[in-house]
Amino acid sequence: MKIYINTIIKNISILTLITCSLITNAKSTATEDKKVDVKCFVELIGGRETISFWYIPSSQVSNLVNSITGRQVSIPHSKQKETIYKAHECVLLQDDFSGSKAKIVDEKVAR
């Protein structure tokens, strides 16, 4: 009987550790994939340059520049969408672009 109780206590301890570990992992995963606002300096097919806005998981920010080429985006004051020819730079919404051309275009874009 004593061995049986010791086994139950060990199993409860192990289950408690596993549960705590799962809770901690779930919390860290939730904060890692928190969505953030991002702006990208892009060139559209036809040569027009503009700022494109995205709301994406924070884990995808570093790859956004490579993944939006060919995507269609809404253009201000137009009902039509245009296709991104090339993405030059993407930064968090509150950050500044590093390129001077991107900074100039960013200042002109209405929010």
N, C-alpha and C positions, 0 to 999 in steps of 0.2 A: 504494500500500500504506500509506503514511504517513497519507493522508487517511482511509483505512478504519479504521485504528487510532484516530485522533483521534475519529472518529464513534462508535466503540464505547466509548471512554472517556467521552465526553459522555453517551451513553445510559445507561451504568452510573451515572454521577453523578446523572442525573435520576431513575433508578429508585430509587436509594438515598434521595434526598430524599423521593420520594413514599412509600416504605415507612416512613420515619421519621415522616412526617406522619400516615399512617394509624394507626400504632401509638400516637402521642400522642393522636389523636382518640378512639381506642377506649378508652384509659385514662381520659380525661376524661369520656366518656359513661358509663362504668361507675361512676365515683364520683358523678356527678350523679344517677343513678337508684338510689342506694343506698337500701334500704328502711329506714324508721324507724317507731317506735311512736308512735302519736298517740292522744290521748283527746279526746272531744267531749262537751260538755254538750248534751243533746238532750231534746226533749219528745216523748213518744210519743203516738200517737192515744189519746185518753181523758184526757190531761192529766198523766200521770205523767212526772216528770223523772228522768233518770238519766245516767250516764256511759257512753258507748259507746267501745270500744277498737278501733283499726284498725292494721294493719301494711301500710303503703303506700310506694311510691317517694317519695323526698323532693321530687321535682318536682311532686307532686300535693297536698302539704300545704296550700298556700294556697287551693286550690279545693275542698277537702274539705267545708267547711261548706255549700257550694252544691250539692254532688253527692250527699249522702247522704239528703236528704229523700225519703221514699217507700220507702227501703230497709228490709228486715226485719232485725232483730237479735235475737240470743239474750239472754234475760233470766236473771240469776242465780236459782237455785232454782226454775226453771221449764223444762219441756220444750218449751214453745211459744215461737214468735218473735212479736215485736211490731213494728209499723211506726213509723218515725220520722216524726212530724208536722212538726217543725221543729228544725233544728240551730242552736243559739245561738252556740257558740264551739268552736273546735278548737285544741289546742296540743300540742306535743311532750309525751310522757309525763312527762318529768322537769320540765317547766315548770309554773307555777301559772296557773290561770285568772284573768282580770282581774275578772270579775263575782263579787260576794259570794255570790249564790245558787249559782253553779256551784262555788265553793270549799266551801260547806257540804255540798252533795251529794257532791262529790269525797271529802271526809273520811269520809263514811259508806259509800262503796262498798268492798267487800272486794276484795282483789287476790290 
